[in-house]
Amino acid sequence: MSFGEVYKDLTQMALTTAKQLGASYADIRIVENLSQSIETKNLELARINENKNLGCGIRVIYNGGWGFASSYDLSPNSIKKTVKLAIEIGKASSLFKEKIQLADEPVHKVTWQSQYQKNPFDIPLETKINELILASEKAHSVKGITLSLGFMHFIAEKEIFASSQGSYIEQHFIKSSCGMEVYASNGNDQQRRSYPSSFGGQWELAGYELVERLKLIDHAPKIAVEAVKLLEAPLCPTTNCDIIIGSSQMGLQIHESCGHPSELDRALGEEINYAGDSFLKLALLNKLHYGSSIVNLFADATIPHGLGSFGYDDEGVAAQKFYLVQDGIFCNYLSSRELAGSIDLTRSNGCMRAQSWNYTPIIRMTNICLEPGKSGNLNDLIGDTKNGIYMETNKSWSIDQKRYNFQFSTEIAYEIKDGKLGRMLKNPSYGGITSEFWNACDAICDETEYVVWGVPNCGKGQPSQTMWTGHGASPARFKNIKAGIAHKV
């Protein structure tokens, strides 16, 4: 029997119980999660962690109020108790909040599977460890490297969603990641370089083929040499200039200054915990010149290998693509069935997700992407820039509670002089105001430079939930930006 068939009777019992107890709506999610993480430090295995968990989360609407409860015990008696607890919470919440109305969604009865070629859990553990150790050996062959860290993480997840409106959805996910960091230090300084991105590397909705494609061993010497050279590189100057932001750093820029402020619950003030609300208030919808005319930002949960992709969100809404900013104009939010009507949508655009079975779904980013432009590849864009700075790979970030004022630093930068890369610069940073910054965008590289970067650690809510998101981006140029604001990071 399939995962969905095993639990079908149990889900129907839960929904029937909720209806008998007076719920006008109910849904249940059953989630099984298997994970494996591997870390190396220098030339040794530092940590292996394998974990498996299974449980359910039940939502109900009772007298117009939400109730949620969860349990790791999937016995019939436990499920009934969990439904009753959700009902009691719904009764309480109905006393304090406006009555909930859900936007319509078609009934879905379907099984969905993410795309992958090689199941990472079929790959021997020794193969994975050796890949990380050999990459570290290559890094340490460069004189001046004092520390190397390697990472791999794999997740297999099975989910069932069933609702009192008739949907029954089974989904299967395979998620994979790998990356490495190298550090160089001397008596005065320490510098870091990461591959393929910082903070754990690249994540995709993919299998072990991701590891094979990224070739950590081949790229380790290059980032090691860069880390050592950064020790003697001059500091990034404090100046206003044109800057080109590399693809992976653009991913984080999109995440913080477009993804979070476009979450409708933030904009409405219904979710202001964990990093605040949003400057994108409803009065700005379809009016604000968020960016220049070449800026097109969209949400797309259907990208084959995007980390923020799925078949259906955690309230049974089918995955969709839609624009948040089109031709520079802010035009949509990330929404839910409950809040869609507040911006005159007849249907949610499918952005409700929960970290696991024991969390209630909230509005989250999917894959928030910057549409590729027409400015050729990175070399073409650099060649078209007379004077400026090229920055790549995030080092740190800061953005205010309304996602309006920001400052980011990157691991490495290069001067651009007369259309050519010049000297390497260390501790580069840049900052600005979100709408002013995006209006300063005058060039975006084409699809040849486009990468959908995975972000596995997006935090939101209290209690805090961590979510999987993705960000497609090509390098882009911004005019007259404050650079080198902080000399030391």
Phi, psi and omega in degrees: 000145177285166178305317181294322180291325181301321188253008185297315180297322181295318180294321180294323176298319180297315181293321177295318179299316180299318180295318180297329181272004172104007179288136175276342178207148174207148168217158180225137173242129172246126186230130172244128185233126175241125182226151176220125176235141182229133177227140173241152176230119187055239185253024183229153172289126182259324184197139167232131177227125176236135186215144175223132177218156184214136178187183181224152173235135184236126175249145174221155165248121179235119181052037176084007181241144179283141167228142180219139174210157183219163180201145172273350181266114183259023174287154181305317180297319180294320179299316179298318178297321180294320176298315181298320178296317178299320178298316180297320178293321177298320177301315181294315183291334180294343181280344192237000185220153176302145185298137184277136171231129183262135173295150182294149173213133178302154175286132180240129173233100194201157171243134183232138181230130175292156184274133172202161180255318183233119177294118184297337180281353173268350181275131181302143179302323181297325179296318181293314180298315182299323178300316180289320181294317180295324175297320178295320178300318178297320180295316183286351174288347177269122182297130179111347177282126183250345181203139173225142179231137178235149185220139164219145179212134182226141182223134170240122185230136175241135183225142171238135172235128176225138181232160178291349177273357172112352180287144172216107190238128175245130180229145179231131183236140166238121180238139182222153176208156169202158179179174177208156175230141174233146182234137172240144180212154171224197183290343186244343191205161170223136181229149183236141168229142184236154175214140353279349176210172182276169174059052173104353176092207185262140175240141175215158167280083188199176179257202184295345176301336176298314179299315181295324181288325184282338171051065180304319183299318182291328185268348183301315181299322183297312182289332177294315178299318180296319179299318180293317180296328180298333180301325182257359182289150176290156175293148175298130182290152174274115186197165166259125184203174171284135177235144171252127181254127181293166189300312184292322177292325175300325178302313179290324177301315178298315182304310188278324188254000174229311183300303182296315181292342181270005175286120189296324179296326175294313183298328180274356181078013180272345176223097182237014174274162173053073174092016165084195185256225187213145174281348183276072181286162187300330181295342182269350183299128181065014180234322186289129169281082183297323181212183177291172186294343180270357182272116176231114181244132184223157172257134182213104179272007182256359180300128189308318185242013178293138182293338177265021182265155177193173174274320183213143180283185189275013163233025170079020179266132183297144178299144184218162168244135177203154182275140170262323176226124181232125184053036177089350185262129176292122192226359181194166176238165166278125191230179178228173177295326181289320188260353183305321182295338181290343175240026174062030172271139178273351181213142173297148174268016164078058184234020180266121181214154179237149180300319181200188183295335185265018175234145174279142180296144173225168181291126181226157173297150168258242168257109180260118195231150172263122182296135178302152181256208185233028185257026176072200180273183183299319179297322177297317182292319176298318180296336181269003183249119184289306179219136180176198180222135174258127183237142183210147171072110186297142176244320177200164179211155177208132178213145188284178187294342177256007180061042188245304176264133184218161170213132178234147170238152181238166183287330189209153175210163176223140170293149171243122179233120177052044175080013179227148175292132179253224186289152176287144178235143179249161181052044179286149174210162176211159182206172179171192175249132192312303185292323177296319181299309182291332175288344178273000180285119182240359179199139177226133179295163184275189187292345179293339180255006189279129177226138173264105184274139179265134177240110186267000193230038178285120183259142177197150171087165171223117002297145187297138173241140176255133187229157178270125177225165177225158181214110177274134183201147165250159174304147182218155181249141180231136187268137170054059182255145176291121181236156177066034184295318179248125181284333179230137181248000000 
